[in-house]
Amino acid sequence: MDAIKALNDLMAVYRKNITLDNATIVDHLKKFDAKLSLLEIKSNNLWQMKVELKKDMDWWIHQFIMPAQADYDVASVDIFNIPDEFHEDALNIVMNIGNQIGYPVSPKMIRDIYSETLRRKNTNEFPWSKTLVVRFRKVTYKWEFLRAYRKFITILINAGSAERRKIPKRHNHIQVQHVVSHVGMRDKTPNERYRYIFLDDHIGPFVRRLYRQVSKHCEAHSIPYLWVNNSKIYVRKKKSDPAIRIKKLSHMHMIKSLFKKYTKHRED
């Protein structure tokens, strides 16, 4: 009997310990569940903070950084449609172009040159090409370079050569591009589409995107004059109106009221 009683007592102790262990486990599970819920709340808060921070960063980028970049790009020129497999030194390409159009370019005149490889939407036209962005040290260098280039184009047009008549026109989002045959580079590819390169005032991604938005706004409000100069967007309602510079998206909503103000001022 003593052995049975001792065994019962031992079993009772085991049951008590198991009950305590189960209670401890349940308590830990409740605490873990509470911590998990708290962690989920914090995670949601962090995600919301991330979303808000991204909105703030986008706002700062669009309001200040990108316009500043556009101002920084005022001395830059784009050279389009250089074959991606054409590996001649970028500086040599620019200097060769300068020599051919009658405006010699020295390395001291250039602050920076970098390239952008682009994939055209129309794969039958310039399928793979890169754009050289040439940033001159002075805005005057840029405009002298472009004036020499456009003068060179005018001479080709006036000459009416058979070669010139073969040169196609090319458009981008901003304006009609001028074209040149074999300018500044040797034709190392049999692809006829690579025979032409294009030069124009540099337009960065922010200005190009803003231009598209302003263009839609101008079309909706019958504003015919819209152009880009020195990477800056300008609009005017009539030739006699002063040019209004559009620096950011919020300025689009001011266009109509500004034109009303100028119209009223002329009537007074």
Backbone bond lengths (Angstrom), bond angles and torsions (degrees), N, CA, C in turn:
res aa  C-N    CA-C-N  psi(-1)  N-CA   C-N-CA  omega(-1)  CA-C   N-CA-C  phi
1 M - - - 1.465 - - 1.525 111.14 -
2 D 1.324 114.43 -38.98 1.471 117.97 179.70 1.525 111.12 -62.28
3 A 1.320 115.21 -36.88 1.473 118.71 -179.96 1.518 110.80 -66.83
4 I 1.342 115.81 -40.04 1.476 119.77 179.48 1.518 110.33 -66.16
5 K 1.357 115.33 -42.13 1.466 119.64 179.74 1.529 110.29 -63.07
6 A 1.310 115.82 -41.93 1.466 119.95 179.50 1.519 110.75 -63.87
7 L 1.346 115.11 -38.92 1.463 118.99 179.16 1.522 110.88 -66.52
8 N 1.363 116.47 -40.28 1.468 120.02 177.67 1.525 111.46 -63.09
9 D 1.351 114.43 -42.22 1.472 117.93 178.21 1.533 111.06 -61.60
10 L 1.333 114.46 -41.29 1.476 118.41 179.84 1.527 110.86 -64.75
11 M 1.354 116.07 -41.04 1.461 119.94 178.32 1.522 111.05 -64.30
12 A 1.341 115.73 -36.89 1.467 119.58 178.40 1.521 110.64 -63.59
13 V 1.335 114.87 -41.89 1.479 119.05 178.14 1.528 110.20 -62.92
14 Y 1.331 115.84 -42.82 1.473 119.61 178.91 1.528 110.88 -61.12
15 R 1.364 115.75 -43.96 1.463 119.20 -179.77 1.524 110.94 -62.54
16 K 1.344 114.47 -40.97 1.461 118.95 179.46 1.531 110.75 -63.41
17 N 1.327 115.07 -43.87 1.478 119.14 179.58 1.531 111.47 -64.37
18 I 1.350 114.61 -40.50 1.469 118.67 178.65 1.526 110.32 -63.80
19 T 1.351 115.61 -41.79 1.467 119.87 178.46 1.521 110.69 -61.42
20 L 1.354 114.81 -44.54 1.470 118.78 178.24 1.535 110.83 -63.22
21 D 1.333 115.38 -42.29 1.468 118.87 178.88 1.529 111.14 -62.25
22 N 1.335 115.89 -42.88 1.466 119.71 178.52 1.525 111.27 -62.83
23 A 1.336 114.92 -41.35 1.468 119.19 178.56 1.526 110.44 -63.22
24 T 1.348 114.90 -40.41 1.470 119.06 178.36 1.529 110.95 -64.25
25 I 1.335 115.05 -42.62 1.470 119.36 179.07 1.526 110.66 -62.51
26 V 1.329 116.06 -44.73 1.472 120.31 178.40 1.519 110.60 -60.97
27 D 1.341 115.52 -42.08 1.465 119.89 179.02 1.531 110.65 -62.72
28 H 1.340 115.83 -44.23 1.466 119.69 178.45 1.532 111.25 -63.37
29 L 1.340 115.18 -39.58 1.459 118.63 178.97 1.524 111.44 -64.11
30 K 1.327 116.65 -39.04 1.465 120.40 177.76 1.529 110.71 -64.26
31 K 1.358 114.55 -44.13 1.469 118.23 178.55 1.533 110.83 -64.24
32 F 1.350 114.63 -41.22 1.466 118.40 179.22 1.527 110.64 -63.44
33 D 1.333 116.26 -41.43 1.458 120.78 178.57 1.525 110.79 -62.85
34 A 1.347 115.49 -39.90 1.468 119.36 178.30 1.527 110.81 -65.01
35 K 1.347 115.39 -43.60 1.466 119.13 178.81 1.528 111.02 -64.89
36 L 1.341 115.59 -38.24 1.459 119.45 178.89 1.528 110.90 -64.62
37 S 1.319 116.08 -40.92 1.467 120.07 177.23 1.526 110.72 -63.55
38 L 1.346 115.36 -42.14 1.463 119.94 178.43 1.530 110.84 -63.72
39 L 1.342 114.88 -41.00 1.464 119.52 178.61 1.530 110.72 -64.10
40 E 1.318 116.55 -38.21 1.462 120.57 178.17 1.525 110.87 -64.41
41 I 1.338 115.01 -40.94 1.472 119.45 177.56 1.524 110.63 -63.09
42 K 1.348 115.45 -45.16 1.464 119.44 179.07 1.523 111.15 -63.77
43 S 1.343 115.68 -38.81 1.459 119.56 178.70 1.524 111.08 -63.01
44 N 1.331 116.07 -42.90 1.465 120.05 177.14 1.522 111.26 -63.57
45 N 1.345 115.16 -39.64 1.467 119.13 178.44 1.527 111.09 -64.67
46 L 1.348 115.25 -41.68 1.468 119.21 178.28 1.523 110.98 -63.84
47 W 1.336 116.29 -40.67 1.458 119.50 178.58 1.527 110.88 -62.96
48 Q 1.341 115.19 -42.10 1.461 119.17 178.07 1.522 110.97 -64.35
49 M 1.346 115.51 -40.32 1.462 119.43 177.23 1.522 110.67 -62.64
50 K 1.345 116.09 -39.02 1.465 120.49 178.23 1.524 110.56 -62.53
51 V 1.338 116.05 -43.27 1.466 120.18 179.06 1.523 110.66 -62.69
52 E 1.341 115.87 -45.42 1.464 119.98 179.68 1.521 111.10 -65.43
53 L 1.340 115.95 -39.94 1.465 119.73 179.14 1.523 110.78 -63.82
54 K 1.333 116.58 -40.07 1.466 120.02 177.97 1.523 110.52 -63.44
55 K 1.334 116.29 -40.62 1.463 119.34 177.21 1.521 110.82 -61.73
56 D 1.347 115.12 -44.06 1.468 119.06 178.73 1.527 111.21 -63.16
57 M 1.342 115.96 -43.09 1.465 119.39 179.91 1.523 110.86 -63.81
58 D 1.340 116.36 -42.93 1.462 119.64 178.00 1.521 110.73 -61.37
59 W 1.336 115.63 -39.76 1.467 119.53 179.64 1.520 110.63 -63.52
60 W 1.331 116.98 -46.70 1.461 121.18 179.27 1.521 111.01 -63.25
61 I 1.329 115.98 -41.38 1.467 119.51 179.94 1.521 110.82 -62.30
62 H 1.354 116.45 -46.17 1.456 120.03 -176.73 1.529 112.51 -74.67
63 Q 1.333 116.39 -30.03 1.460 118.98 -176.88 1.519 113.10 -84.93
64 F 1.314 117.74 -32.04 1.466 119.81 -171.10 1.532 113.60 -126.82
65 I 1.347 116.44 -51.89 1.465 118.71 -172.41 1.524 111.52 -67.99
66 M 1.335 117.76 -49.88 1.457 119.95 -178.12 1.527 112.85 -65.54
67 P 1.351 119.01 -43.12 1.469 117.41 174.23 1.516 112.75 -60.51
68 A 1.340 116.54 -36.65 1.469 119.38 177.25 1.521 110.46 -65.25
69 Q 1.350 116.24 -38.94 1.460 119.94 177.05 1.524 110.79 -63.69
70 A 1.345 115.61 -39.17 1.466 119.31 178.03 1.522 110.98 -62.60
71 D 1.335 116.48 -41.23 1.463 120.05 176.71 1.521 110.87 -65.07
72 Y 1.338 116.30 -34.37 1.464 120.50 -179.77 1.522 111.07 -69.53
73 D 1.339 116.84 -25.56 1.458 121.50 -176.34 1.522 113.65 -88.17
74 V 1.322 118.59 8.61 1.464 120.36 -174.02 1.521 112.37 -65.51
75 A 1.323 118.51 -20.64 1.465 121.14 -178.49 1.524 111.71 -102.29
76 S 1.334 117.30 22.06 1.468 120.87 -174.19 1.521 112.15 -108.72
77 V 1.334 114.93 151.22 1.463 123.29 178.32 1.527 108.49 -127.90
78 D 1.331 116.20 140.31 1.463 121.67 174.85 1.523 109.97 -97.30
79 I 1.331 116.39 134.99 1.464 122.41 172.06 1.520 106.44 -116.93
80 F 1.343 116.92 108.50 1.456 122.67 -171.84 1.526 112.59 -93.19
81 N 1.337 113.87 158.09 1.460 124.01 165.92 1.525 114.22 67.85
82 I 1.307 116.79 36.19 1.459 120.19 170.81 1.528 107.19 -85.18
83 P 1.333 118.84 123.84 1.474 120.43 -177.28 1.523 111.49 -53.18
84 D 1.312 115.60 138.36 1.462 120.16 -176.25 1.521 111.84 -64.67
85 E 1.352 116.53 -28.08 1.461 119.01 -179.63 1.528 111.98 -86.86
86 F 1.329 116.99 2.11 1.463 120.70 179.75 1.520 107.99 -86.15
87 H 1.335 117.21 108.59 1.461 121.11 -167.86 1.526 113.66 -104.68
88 E 1.317 117.59 21.45 1.460 119.24 176.79 1.522 109.64 -66.17
89 D 1.329 116.77 148.28 1.455 122.05 -179.08 1.525 110.41 -55.86
90 A 1.347 116.28 134.57 1.465 121.04 -176.01 1.523 111.75 -60.35
91 L 1.320 116.66 -40.81 1.464 119.81 179.54 1.523 110.91 -62.39
92 N 1.336 117.17 -39.59 1.466 120.54 178.02 1.523 111.50 -63.21
93 I 1.334 116.45 -38.83 1.467 120.15 178.09 1.520 110.18 -60.42
94 V 1.341 116.41 -47.80 1.467 120.58 -179.06 1.525 110.60 -63.41
95 M 1.323 117.28 -43.21 1.463 120.76 -179.13 1.533 110.84 -66.41
96 N 1.337 117.10 -37.74 1.466 120.55 177.11 1.522 111.37 -64.72
97 I 1.323 116.24 -40.99 1.464 119.94 176.64 1.523 109.87 -61.39
98 G 1.343 116.44 -46.65 1.459 120.33 179.51 1.520 112.34 -58.20
99 N 1.327 117.24 -42.27 1.464 120.73 179.58 1.524 111.25 -64.53
100 Q 1.348 116.65 -38.81 1.461 119.00 -176.64 1.523 111.87 -73.37
101 I 1.326 118.54 -34.83 1.467 120.16 -178.70 1.521 112.17 -89.70
102 G 1.323 117.46 -0.43 1.456 120.40 175.98 1.512 114.60 86.60
103 Y 1.325 117.55 23.96 1.465 121.23 176.22 1.527 107.82 -134.20
104 P 1.338 117.83 86.66 1.467 120.74 -178.15 1.529 111.85 -58.43
105 V 1.311 115.73 133.10 1.467 122.12 -179.72 1.524 108.75 -113.06
106 S 1.335 115.96 127.72 1.467 120.83 177.00 1.524 109.34 -104.10
107 P 1.334 117.98 155.30 1.477 120.23 179.13 1.525 112.94 -57.31
108 K 1.327 117.93 -28.36 1.462 120.65 -179.05 1.528 111.99 -67.64
109 M 1.323 117.30 -20.33 1.461 121.12 -178.74 1.523 112.20 -81.97
110 I 1.337 117.24 -12.96 1.464 121.46 -172.81 1.525 110.62 -108.70
111 R 1.320 115.03 130.50 1.462 120.79 176.83 1.519 111.38 -86.29
112 D 1.337 116.58 -39.76 1.466 119.37 -174.68 1.529 109.30 -162.26
113 I 1.331 116.29 150.61 1.466 122.79 172.43 1.524 107.66 -137.34
114 Y 1.308 116.73 130.34 1.464 119.67 174.29 1.523 108.46 -143.03
115 S 1.314 116.44 162.08 1.465 120.71 -174.99 1.517 110.68 -119.25
116 E 1.337 114.58 153.12 1.458 122.69 175.58 1.523 107.49 -128.94
117 T 1.331 116.80 124.30 1.459 120.58 177.27 1.516 108.90 -90.39
118 L 1.323 116.43 129.10 1.455 121.51 -174.60 1.520 110.46 -121.33
119 R 1.315 114.88 146.26 1.458 121.48 173.68 1.520 107.31 -110.60
120 R 1.325 117.22 117.80 1.450 121.12 -177.82 1.527 110.84 -72.66
121 K 1.350 115.56 146.52 1.457 119.48 175.05 1.531 110.28 -65.68
122 N 1.324 115.91 -39.77 1.456 120.29 176.79 1.521 108.46 -88.71
123 T 1.313 116.88 103.54 1.465 120.53 -173.55 1.521 112.45 -71.25
124 N 1.342 117.40 -11.87 1.459 119.94 178.45 1.520 112.26 -85.21
125 E 1.325 116.74 -6.92 1.459 120.11 -178.59 1.520 109.35 -127.77
126 F 1.325 117.98 116.57 1.450 123.77 179.61 1.532 110.99 50.42
127 P 1.335 119.49 58.28 1.471 121.15 -171.15 1.519 114.51 -56.78
128 W 1.337 117.40 -48.72 1.461 119.50 175.67 1.523 107.66 -126.48
129 S 1.309 117.48 126.37 1.457 120.20 178.28 1.513 108.23 -155.83
130 K 1.312 115.21 165.25 1.456 119.07 177.09 1.516 109.51 -125.78
131 T 1.307 114.77 153.97 1.455 122.03 177.64 1.518 108.63 -110.33
132 L 1.313 116.02 128.54 1.461 120.58 172.73 1.515 108.81 -90.86
133 V 1.311 116.64 128.07 1.461 121.98 174.01 1.520 107.34 -104.13
134 V 1.322 116.00 115.89 1.462 122.17 -177.73 1.522 108.18 -106.08
135 R 1.320 116.27 116.86 1.469 120.91 179.35 1.533 108.18 -103.56
136 F 1.336 115.23 109.17 1.460 120.29 179.38 1.526 110.47 -78.55
137 R 1.314 115.46 162.09 1.465 120.22 179.42 1.526 111.98 -76.25
138 K 1.328 116.54 -23.00 1.459 120.57 179.59 1.525 109.27 -134.47
139 V 1.333 115.47 146.95 1.463 119.93 176.72 1.525 110.16 -63.81
140 T 1.333 116.30 -34.09 1.465 119.67 179.84 1.530 111.18 -61.04
141 Y 1.332 117.00 -36.95 1.464 120.09 177.10 1.527 110.23 -61.30
142 K 1.325 115.49 -42.95 1.458 119.42 -178.79 1.521 110.93 -60.84
143 W 1.338 116.07 -49.27 1.462 118.91 -176.51 1.516 112.30 -69.16
144 E 1.318 118.03 -34.46 1.466 120.23 175.40 1.526 110.45 -64.94
145 F 1.330 116.29 -39.43 1.464 122.04 177.90 1.527 110.51 -63.27
146 L 1.348 116.81 -47.44 1.462 120.89 -179.57 1.523 111.84 -68.38
147 R 1.344 117.45 -37.66 1.465 119.89 178.22 1.530 111.09 -63.45
148 A 1.340 115.48 -41.32 1.464 119.06 177.73 1.525 110.54 -64.01
149 Y 1.309 116.49 -39.66 1.465 121.12 178.84 1.528 111.00 -63.77
150 R 1.352 116.79 -46.12 1.465 120.47 -178.60 1.528 111.22 -68.80
151 K 1.318 116.31 -33.74 1.463 119.51 174.89 1.525 109.98 -64.37
152 F 1.328 115.68 -40.91 1.462 120.97 177.81 1.524 110.28 -60.92
153 I 1.335 116.65 -42.06 1.463 121.49 178.53 1.521 110.39 -64.09
154 T 1.344 116.80 -43.11 1.464 121.18 -179.61 1.522 111.11 -59.99
155 I 1.323 116.29 -40.78 1.466 120.24 177.98 1.524 110.22 -61.64
156 L 1.336 116.63 -41.99 1.468 119.98 178.36 1.525 111.08 -63.07
157 I 1.333 115.65 -41.59 1.465 119.51 -179.18 1.522 110.48 -65.08
158 N 1.329 116.27 -46.89 1.464 120.14 -179.09 1.523 111.74 -64.94
159 A 1.337 115.88 -32.29 1.462 118.75 178.83 1.519 111.20 -66.81
160 G 1.344 115.76 -28.43 1.462 120.18 177.48 1.509 113.30 60.94
161 S 1.316 116.02 34.24 1.457 119.34 -177.16 1.520 110.59 -69.29
162 A 1.319 114.85 156.75 1.462 120.02 178.22 1.513 110.42 -61.81
163 E 1.350 116.22 -35.80 1.460 119.95 179.51 1.520 110.16 -64.38
164 R 1.347 116.30 -40.51 1.466 119.88 -178.51 1.523 111.37 -66.80
165 R 1.327 116.85 -36.68 1.460 119.77 -178.36 1.524 111.86 -67.62
166 K 1.338 116.87 -19.25 1.464 120.59 178.24 1.524 112.20 -81.70
167 I 1.331 117.00 -15.40 1.462 120.35 -174.36 1.524 109.75 -74.87
168 P 1.314 118.33 123.67 1.467 120.39 -178.21 1.516 111.65 -78.80
169 K 1.332 115.38 163.93 1.459 120.51 173.43 1.521 108.52 -92.78
170 R 1.285 115.08 150.23 1.465 120.31 -178.32 1.520 108.74 -134.00
171 H 1.312 117.32 139.44 1.454 121.55 179.80 1.521 109.53 -118.41
172 N 1.317 115.22 147.42 1.460 118.49 165.62 1.516 107.08 -121.16
173 H 1.308 117.56 -161.99 1.457 119.76 -174.48 1.526 112.06 -74.55
174 I 1.308 117.40 -15.22 1.452 119.31 -171.22 1.523 112.42 -104.98
175 Q 1.309 118.77 -52.78 1.448 120.61 -173.79 1.521 109.57 -157.89
176 V 1.337 116.01 169.41 1.459 120.60 176.85 1.520 108.92 -68.03
177 Q 1.323 116.27 133.28 1.459 120.88 -179.61 1.521 109.82 -90.66
178 H 1.328 116.09 144.15 1.455 120.91 169.52 1.525 108.27 -80.34
179 V 1.307 115.81 157.36 1.458 119.69 -178.65 1.517 110.59 -131.93
180 V 1.311 116.10 152.71 1.456 122.59 -179.98 1.520 108.23 -138.12
181 S 1.322 117.48 142.41 1.457 121.64 177.36 1.518 109.77 -95.09
182 H 1.328 116.32 124.41 1.468 122.46 175.43 1.522 112.80 59.81
183 V 1.294 119.30 35.49 1.465 119.87 179.51 1.517 109.56 -84.32
184 G 1.331 116.12 125.78 1.450 121.59 169.20 1.507 116.76 70.20
185 M 1.342 118.90 6.07 1.446 118.91 -177.75 1.519 109.82 -154.42
186 R 1.310 116.61 149.14 1.460 121.14 176.00 1.532 108.63 -86.33
187 D 1.314 115.49 139.29 1.465 120.48 -177.60 1.525 109.25 -80.10
188 K 1.354 116.47 95.91 1.467 120.91 -176.88 1.523 112.50 -96.43
189 T 1.319 116.96 3.57 1.459 119.49 -177.31 1.520 109.96 -121.53
190 P 1.335 118.47 143.76 1.463 120.29 178.25 1.522 113.01 -75.38
191 N 1.322 117.04 -10.29 1.459 120.69 -177.41 1.529 110.00 -71.25
192 E 1.335 116.54 117.18 1.462 120.52 -176.88 1.525 112.03 -62.84
193 R 1.333 117.18 -25.34 1.461 119.64 -177.55 1.522 112.35 -67.43
194 Y 1.330 116.32 -18.77 1.456 119.83 -179.46 1.537 112.31 -89.51
195 R 1.329 117.36 6.13 1.453 119.05 -173.63 1.529 111.88 -79.30
196 Y 1.312 119.06 -7.64 1.454 120.90 -174.84 1.527 110.12 -126.14
197 I 1.305 115.44 139.97 1.460 119.99 171.62 1.518 108.11 -124.41
198 F 1.323 115.77 164.56 1.454 121.23 -171.28 1.523 109.65 -131.73
199 L 1.305 116.39 141.55 1.463 121.22 177.34 1.521 109.10 -121.83
200 D 1.317 116.38 141.87 1.461 119.96 176.09 1.516 110.15 -163.75
201 D 1.318 114.76 166.50 1.458 121.88 175.43 1.527 108.79 -58.27
202 H 1.323 117.49 135.48 1.465 121.03 -176.84 1.519 111.21 -68.77
203 I 1.308 114.81 134.85 1.462 121.71 176.46 1.519 107.47 -128.42
204 G 1.317 116.83 110.67 1.453 121.57 -177.97 1.512 112.30 -73.11
205 P 1.334 117.70 170.42 1.470 121.28 -177.23 1.517 113.30 -61.38
206 F 1.352 117.46 -36.37 1.467 119.52 179.72 1.525 110.56 -65.54
207 V 1.332 116.74 -46.88 1.465 120.83 -179.22 1.526 110.30 -64.85
208 R 1.329 116.76 -40.86 1.465 120.12 -179.72 1.530 110.99 -63.63
209 R 1.330 116.34 -43.26 1.466 120.12 179.20 1.529 110.66 -66.78
210 L 1.335 116.32 -43.32 1.461 120.19 178.78 1.525 110.38 -64.22
211 Y 1.325 116.46 -37.65 1.465 120.40 179.46 1.529 110.62 -59.98
212 R 1.327 116.74 -43.91 1.464 119.74 179.48 1.527 110.79 -59.62
213 Q 1.327 116.06 -42.88 1.458 120.29 -179.06 1.527 111.13 -66.65
214 V 1.330 116.51 -43.85 1.463 120.56 179.16 1.522 110.16 -65.57
215 S 1.333 116.51 -36.98 1.462 120.48 179.77 1.528 111.09 -60.09
216 K 1.328 116.87 -42.90 1.468 120.50 177.73 1.522 110.83 -63.80
217 H 1.328 116.43 -39.76 1.459 121.02 -179.73 1.532 110.09 -66.48
218 C 1.317 116.45 -43.06 1.467 120.44 179.86 1.524 110.99 -64.52
219 E 1.308 116.23 -39.09 1.463 120.01 178.64 1.524 110.86 -64.47
220 A 1.328 116.25 -39.00 1.466 120.35 -179.85 1.523 111.95 -68.44
221 H 1.347 117.44 -28.58 1.467 121.44 -176.94 1.528 112.59 -109.50
222 S 1.331 116.28 16.87 1.471 121.59 176.33 1.525 112.19 54.31
223 I 1.319 116.08 49.06 1.465 122.04 175.87 1.531 107.10 -104.22
224 P 1.346 117.69 106.30 1.467 119.96 -170.45 1.521 115.60 -81.21
225 Y 1.337 117.63 -21.56 1.461 119.32 -173.11 1.527 110.57 -102.90
226 L 1.315 114.88 113.10 1.463 122.13 179.54 1.523 107.53 -144.61
227 W 1.322 117.20 125.75 1.466 119.44 -178.51 1.524 110.51 -153.09
228 V 1.336 115.04 168.00 1.461 122.58 178.98 1.517 108.33 -121.60
229 N 1.317 116.07 132.83 1.461 121.65 177.27 1.523 108.27 -141.87
230 N 1.325 116.83 126.51 1.467 120.71 -177.72 1.527 112.01 55.35
231 S 1.328 115.81 41.27 1.474 122.32 -179.30 1.525 112.48 60.94
232 K 1.324 116.41 25.73 1.461 121.53 178.07 1.522 108.73 -122.30
233 I 1.328 115.42 138.20 1.460 121.65 -177.12 1.524 109.51 -95.55
234 Y 1.343 115.71 132.34 1.462 121.36 179.29 1.526 109.48 -128.63
235 V 1.337 115.62 149.74 1.463 121.72 174.91 1.524 108.74 -136.69
236 R 1.320 115.35 155.66 1.466 121.26 168.85 1.522 107.99 -155.79
237 K 1.317 115.17 150.80 1.462 121.04 -177.78 1.519 111.08 -80.88
238 K 1.345 116.13 -45.04 1.460 122.10 179.03 1.519 108.86 -130.92
239 K 1.323 115.82 166.73 1.455 119.72 179.76 1.521 111.73 -61.81
240 S 1.335 116.17 -31.51 1.465 120.21 -178.30 1.523 112.98 -81.26
241 D 1.341 117.33 -11.01 1.465 120.48 179.59 1.524 110.48 -75.43
242 P 1.335 116.52 149.35 1.472 118.47 172.84 1.525 110.29 -69.90
243 A 1.319 116.29 148.73 1.465 120.44 177.80 1.520 109.89 -72.57
244 I 1.315 116.08 137.23 1.460 122.14 178.83 1.522 107.94 -111.76
245 R 1.323 116.81 124.64 1.457 120.17 178.97 1.527 110.11 -86.16
246 I 1.319 116.15 133.98 1.460 122.68 177.74 1.520 107.87 -105.27
247 K 1.331 116.36 109.09 1.460 120.66 -177.05 1.519 113.23 -92.07
248 K 1.340 116.16 -29.45 1.458 119.48 -176.87 1.516 109.59 -153.12
249 L 1.310 115.29 172.18 1.453 121.42 -172.54 1.521 112.35 -60.09
250 S 1.328 117.34 -36.24 1.464 120.43 -177.56 1.521 112.18 -64.03
251 H 1.335 117.48 -23.74 1.463 120.23 179.06 1.522 111.75 -68.44
252 M 1.323 117.36 -21.56 1.459 120.20 -179.22 1.519 111.41 -60.37
253 H 1.333 116.52 -34.44 1.457 120.67 -177.79 1.527 111.78 -76.46
254 M 1.340 116.66 -9.93 1.456 120.77 179.75 1.524 112.06 -94.86
255 I 1.322 117.57 -10.92 1.463 120.50 -172.60 1.524 111.66 -59.34
256 K 1.325 116.81 -50.25 1.457 120.44 -174.86 1.523 111.35 -62.20
257 S 1.344 117.20 -44.83 1.463 120.53 -179.60 1.521 111.56 -66.21
258 L 1.328 117.10 -35.81 1.463 120.27 178.81 1.522 110.98 -65.96
259 F 1.324 117.22 -41.48 1.455 119.47 178.52 1.527 111.13 -66.21
260 K 1.331 117.53 -36.20 1.461 120.30 175.74 1.521 110.64 -62.25
261 K 1.337 116.00 -41.08 1.460 121.77 179.81 1.523 110.54 -61.86
262 Y 1.344 117.17 -46.33 1.462 120.40 -178.66 1.525 110.89 -67.80
263 T 1.350 116.85 -37.93 1.459 120.51 179.17 1.519 110.74 -63.90
264 K 1.338 116.78 -43.67 1.451 121.45 178.91 1.519 110.77 -64.16
265 H 1.341 116.55 -38.49 1.462 121.22 -179.77 1.531 110.69 -63.43
266 R 1.344 117.65 -39.71 1.459 120.75 179.37 1.521 110.99 -68.44
267 E 1.364 116.10 -37.25 1.460 119.40 179.92 1.516 111.79 -67.07
268 D 1.375 115.80 -34.84 1.468 119.54 178.19 1.531 110.61 -69.91
